[in-house]
Amino acid sequence: MGRFFGTNGIREVVGETLTARFVADMTGAIADVLADSRPILVACDGRTSSPAFSRIAAGTLSLAGLEVQELGPMPTPCAQYSVPRLGVSCGVIITASHNPPEFNGIKGIAADGLEFTPETEAAVEKAYLEGRSRKVRFDKVGGIRPENAAIERYLNGIRGQVDAEKIRSRGFRVVVDCGNGASAVTAPVLLNQLGVRYVSLNGNMDGTFPGRPSEPTEPNLKDLVAAVTAHGADLGVAHDGDADRAVFVDDKGRFIPGERVLTLLAREEVQSAGGGIVVTPVTSSQSVEDIVTPFGGKVHYTRVGSPVVSRAMLGTKAVFGGEENGGYLFPKHQCARDGGMTLAKVLDLVARSGKSLSRLLDELPPYFLVKRKVACPVELRQRVLSEVPSLLDAGKDPATRVVTLDGVKVITPRGWVLVRPSGTEPIYRVFTEARDLKTAEDLAEQTLTKVQALIQRIQGGAA
């Protein structure tokens, strides 16, 4: 992990690390490393500071002698979709995704529409720390102009990947919770274009996130669950702040964990392709392997983070990829997490199957994934991680396999346990999975207690 770049770009608290000077200097470093004769795209989400930081980024790039195309507020995948299609050198998106409102950040998009590689991030950080930036004469300053077709281009691309007429013929009713985020400018339009009747929650873009916290977790989606039931909807969908994720509620009003939707979509994409590779992080459910293998599918595991998944998908020519947090990637559309594409794909699957979403989900193999987290100072991460293997090995279940691809994952006959440091927050995450909920929860609580005790012991020693 870089000094500033985490699992998915830079995310910092506004007014502390993330200041006007920081954004200008980091954008200048991006120009120094990546700029060529082609323009650069600049976009943002709907956070309170995003328009200002976006203008600072655009101005810095212009003063570096570059032509800037401003896309304005929109979902991250919408901006990513435009980068390769407009032939620009790269994109800069001001966003903090699902983080709380006091955060914002910078995400760099390479010319192929994927997030910067770790090597590019390291080069940008080096340029930033060395204070490097491009300087040009007054007569070489670049222009700044709006690029107004990005949303239309993106939505056209989504509709081209699904059977729009089949979706329209089902007469779906959907509750969509934009979470006051960037999907407010795309999700309602997409549903209208697909002939879907919808009820909107938190449908205005507001960077204070007054309706609910930006992250679409089960505790944050009680209003969506209630609305699906009240309106007799076929499903409900919620997006995070920059709309690269989609989380669902089924027609019975049940919150659907992301790993269940991941499994469902993986089966559909592998079956449609007649086999193929699914790329997913070590945090994902065993059910993915179980469900795709009979259709000629194979699972390729990666470290956590959508940039890692997307690059691995390109390298393996995967037919599908995704994470258990609601981020799914459809390479025929783009190798990037895409909440809008996911919504359309779920509607397409339900429409073509002739079944309800609840029935499709109930047909999947039963697995229960539990997630917990515990605070851990960033400076203690590596020390804690070095002691996690012996901590997990002290359990009563003999490990059948230990995976250290990302954190430490111990697989036992009862289920598996994964302990890993977050790449975006000062916390450790604990994941456990088993065939029944009680076992998964027991494993989670036992592991969480051990990790908390370990962190406290190391903190005490450090003091």
N, C-alpha and C positions, 0 to 999 in steps of 0.2 A: 504494500500500500504506500502511495506517495505521501508527501508531506501535506499536500492540500487535496489531491484527488483521492476520493474514496472508491467504494464499490461502483458507484454510478455518478461520476462527476464530483464537483465541489459543492458542499453544502455547509453554510456557516450562518451564524446569527447576524442579522442586519444591525449595523451600527457598532458592532464589535469587530470581528475579523472582516466581515463583509461590508466594506465602505466604498464610497465613490472612488477613492484612490486605488483600492485593491482591485476593483472591477476594471478600471482603466489600465492598470499595470498588467493584470493577467491577460486582458484582451490584447494589449500591446505585445505581450509575449507570444500569444497565439499567432498574431500577424507576423512576428519575426520568424517563427518556426515554419508556418504552413502557407503563408501567402505566396501567390504567384500572379499571373496576369488575369486570372479569372476573378469574378466577384465573390463576395462572402454573404451568406444569408444571416440575418439576425432575427430571432423570434423570442417570445416570452410567454409565461403563463399569466394567471390573473392575480398574483400576489400584489400587495399594496406597493411594494418597492420595485416590482418588475418593469413597469413602463420607464421609470427613471433610469434604472440600471441598463435597460435595453438601449436607451438613447445614449448613455455614456459609452456603451460598447460600440454602437454604430458610429458615434463621433470619433472614437479612438481609431477605429479601422479606417475611416475616411481620412483622418489626418496622417495615417500611415501610407496614404496614396492608393487606397483600395476602393473599388466600387462596392457599395453596400446595397443589398436588397432587403428591405424591412418587411417582414411578414406580419408583425403585430402579435396580439395575444391569440394563442391557439394551442391545441394539444401538442405535446412533444412529438408523437408519431406523425402528426400532420406536417410538421416542419421537416422531420426526417425524410418523409416521402418526397418532398420537393428538392432536397439537396442533389441527388444524382440526376433527377429529371431536368433540372435547370443547368446542369453542368458547371456548378460553382466549385470553388476550391475546398470549401468547408462551411460549416454552420456553427453559430454560437447561440445557444438557447439559455435564457435566464429563467431558471426554474429550480425549485427544491422538491419537486414531486409531491410525496405524501407527508413531508415533514410539517411540524406545527407552524403557525403563521409567522412567528418571529424569525424563521429561517428563510433564506433564499440561496441561490447557487448559480453555478455556471456549468453547462454541459456542452462539451465540444463534439461536433458531428463531422466525421471524415467525409471525403468526396463520394464514398460509396453509400452514404446514408447511415452508417453504423457509428457507434460511439468511438471516440479516440481509442487507439490501442494503448496499452500500458507504456510502450516505448515512446509514443507521441506525447502522452501525459508527462513522462519523465523529462522529455526534451523541453516541453512548455514550462514545467516547474524550474528547470535549470535556467532557462532564459529569464523567467520572472525573478529568480533569486539573484541573477547577475545584472538585473535592471536593463535588459536588452529590449529595444523596441525600434520599429522602423520610423525614420524621420525623413520627411520630404519637403521640398520647397513649396511656396504658396501656390505655384502654378501646376503642381503635381498632386494636389489634394483631390481625393476621390469624391464621387457624388454619392448621395443617399437618395434612394427612390423607393416608393412602396411597390410591393409585389402582391397584387390583389387576387391572384387566381389559386393560391395554395389550397384553400379550403375546398373549392370546387374540384380541383385536381385530385385531392385526397379522397373525397367522397365518391367521385367517379371510379376511382381505383377500387374502392371497397365493393361497390355495387357490381363491378365486373368479376368479382370472385365468388358470387353467390347467385342462386336462382331467385332473382327479385320477384318474378311473377308467382312462383310457388309460395314465397313468403306473403305476398300480397293476398293470395287466394285463401290463406288460413284465417284472415281477419283477426290477427293477434291484438290483444290488449296488453300493454307493457307499462310498468311503473319505472321511470328512469330518475335516478338520484345523481345529479351532476356534482353534488357536494360543494356547490358554489365555485367549482373549479373550471378548468379550461374546456371541458367537454360541453359546457353551456353553449358554445358557438358551433358545435358539430353534431352532438347526439340528437337533439330534436329535429334537426334538418335531415339527418340520416333516416330516422324513423318515419318522418313524413314521406321521404322519397321511396321507402319500402312499403308504404301503405299501411303502416302500423299505427293504430290508435294508442295514445300514450297519456299518462298522467305524469306531470313533472314535479319533482321535489328539489328544492335548493337549486333552481334552474337559472339564477342570475349569478354572474361572475362577481365574487366579492372576496378579496384577499384576506379578510379577517375570519373567513369560514364560520359565519354565524349559525348556519344550519346544523352542522356536525363537524367533528374533526376530519381533517383531510384524508386520513388513512381509512379505507373501507373495510374495517374489521367488524366482526359480529356485534360487539357491544355498541359500535357507532352507527349501526344500521337498523335500530329498533323501529324507527319511523317507516323505513322502507318495507320491513316485514309486515307492519300493521297496514300499510297502504295496499300491498299486494292482496292481503286477505280482504280488506274492506271493498276493494274494487273488483274482486274476482278476476284478477289479472292472470295471464298465462305465465308470466315471470316478472321478476324485478331485476334491475341491474344498477350497480353503483360504480362510479369511477373515482379514482384518486385525483389529486390536485392537477396533475398534468395529463391525465387521461391515457396513460400507457397501460393501465390495468383495468380489468372489469371483474366484478364480483357479483354473484347471482343469488337470487331468492327464487325458489321454484313455485309452482302453482298451488302447492299446499301451504305456502307461507313459511317454508323452511329455509333458513340461511344455508347456503351450500359452500362448504370449505373448498378452497381453491384447488386442492389436490384432486377432488372429485371431478371438477370441470376439466382439469388437466388430463385426467385419465379418459374421460369421455371424448374429448377432442382428439387425443392421441389415437384412440381406436379409430375414429372416423377418418383421420388423415392417412393413417397407415393402410386401412382397408381400402380407401379410395385409390391410393397409389399402388396397391398390390404388393405392399411391403415397404421397407425403408427404415431409416434411422430416425429415432426421436432423441433429441438432446435436452437434457434436464439436469439441474444441480443435484448434489448429494442429499439435499433436504427433501427431495421428492419421494412420494409414496411408492412402496413396492408394487402397488396395484397397477402402475403404469407398465412395468415389465410383464406382469401377469396378463394384462389385457391385450397388449400388442403382439406378443410372441406367437399366438396361434395364427395371426394374419401375416406372418413373415416379417414382423417388426423387431428391431433391436434397439436397446437403450444405450446411449453414450452419456456417461455422467461427467459433470464438470464442477468446478468451484461455483460458489454462489455469485450471482450478478448477471444481469441481462447482457452486458457487453461480452462477457465470457461465453454465454450461451450462444449469442448471435455469431460470434467469430467461429465457434466450434461447428455451428450449423453450416457455415460456408465451407469449412474444411472437410466436413463429412458428407456434404450434399444431402443434408437431412430433409425429411418431408415435413417435420414439425418440431417445435421446441417450446419450452415453457417452464415456468416456476410455480411453486405451490401458493404464491401470494396473489395470483390473479393476473400475472403477466404472461401472455402467450404470443408466439411468433409463427407467422404463416409465410414461408419463404416465397411462395408464388406472388404474394403481395409485397412484402418487404421483410427483411431479417431484423425486425425490431419489435419490441413489445408494443402491442397496439390494442387499446381498449375498444375503439370503434370497430375494428375488423373482428375482434372477438365477439362483440354483440351481434354483428351481422352473421357470423358463422354459427353461433348458437341458434339464432332464429332460423337459419337455413337448415340446420340439422333437425330441429324439432319439426319444421314444416315438411321436410322430405320423409321423415320417419313415420308421420301420421300418429305419433305418440306424444304424450305430454312430457315436459322436462322431468317431472318427478318420476315418471315410469322409466325413462331412459337412465336416470341416475340410480334407481333402485335395482336395476339389472347388473350394476357393476359389482365386483367382488368387495366384500366388507373389510375395510381397514380404517383405523382411527389414528389420526395424526394430531398430536398435542404440542403446542408451542408455549414456551415460557421465556422470560428474560430477566436478567439481573444486572444492576448497575456495576460498572467496572471502569476505573480511571484508565484513560488511554495509555498512560505510561506503564501500567501494570499488565497490559494485554499479553505481551510475549512471555512474561514470567508465569502468568497464570496458565497459558497454553502449554508451557513446557511440563507442567505438573498434572495436566488433565488426563493423560494416558494412564498413569498409575492410579489416579482417582477413580476412573471408571473401571479399571481392572480389579478394583477391590470389591466389586459387587458379587452377588451369589450366583449370577448367571455366567456360565463359561462362554467366552466370545468365540463365535465361529469364524468371524472375520473382522479385522480392524482396518478402517480406511482413513488415511490422513491427507486426502486430497484438499480438504478445506476444513480446518478444525480437526476434531477427532470423532469418528463415527464407529461405534461398536455394535456389531450385529450379533444377536444371541437367538436361541430358540424361541424365547418369549416375544421378541421384537427387536427394534434397534433404537439406539440413543446417539444423538449428535450434539456436541458442544462446540460452538464456534464464536469468535468475536465478530461483532457487527462491523461492517465497513463504512457505515454512515453515522453511527451513534456510539457514545461511550458505554456500551453494554455488551454482555455475553448473551447469546441466544442458545436455548436448549430445545431440541426437537426430539420427540419420541413417537414411535408408532408400534401398534400391535393390532391383533385381530379383534380385540374387544376394547371398549373405551376404558374400563376400569384398569386394565393392565397398562394401557398407554398412560393414563393419568398417574398411576402408582409409580411408573418408571420416571415420569417427568418430575414428580414431587421429590422422589428420592435423589434424583440427579441434581435438581435445583438446590436442595439442601446442602449437598456436598460441594457444589460450586460456590455457593454463598459462603460456606465455612472456609473454603480455600482462599477466596478473595479477602475475607476478613483477616485471615492469618497472615497473608502476604502484606496487607496494608499495615497490620500491627508491627510486622518486622521492619517494613520500610520506614515507619515512623521512628 
